[in-house]
């Protein structure tokens, strides 16, 4: 009897101390601690998503304006606000622009337009050697700036311009790039596009421009608010003469073949 009592007492002690599991008792589930999200990992994922979204939107915008004419640009809006009145503008297809105007603007702004992929490396090197006192932006870069971005010299705009320019070059034809450029460029204060500029300065359509008139319009592009094609200064006349020679040269040597 004493041995049996001792045995039962030992069993109860084992049950209490966990030495032996009782029959019919379920084991308590173990709590698994989930790893907490790391802030840096979370931020990197969202940064990647934002970058991918930006790339998709950029490609969509480039493909859209390949076939659709750009609406009012930021530069036009800002100029209209500065002047306190709507800007003058009228879209015209490349087929309704005098061929000499196409050649003149290329001769003036980007003589190697048909030979580069958006960036003129020779012009960039020349600009660096000149200490940054001369421009090196191609017509393709100017189209990106005028259509998609804003005016200014900050690094953010330049970085976006550098990213978008190859996309435009890859998706658009050279003729389309030049057509858009001539329709969004400012030729006088509040006067945008070659059609509005031709009528404003000479009372003719873009299709009816002469070589002299086309060269004068191209000559004022770097500073359209201070220079005038209809009231040319001595500088504009000299520059226009150089542009006429350049337009004839690129026509002869084949550098105008990609847009004619």
Secondary structure, 3 states (H helix, E strand, C coil): CHHHHHHHHHHHHHHHHCCCCCCCCCCCCCCCCCCCCCHHHHHHHHHHHHHHHHHHHHHHHHHHHHHCCCCCCHHHHHHHHHHCCCCEECCCCHHHCCHHHHHHHHHHHCCCHHHCCCCCHHHHHHHHHCCCCCCCCCHHHHHHHHHHCCCCCCHHHHHHHHHHHHHHHHHCCHHHHHHHHHHHCEEECCEECHHHHHHHHHCCCHHHCCHHHHHHHHHCHHHCCCCCCCCCCHHHHHHHHHHHHHHHHHHHCCCCCCCC
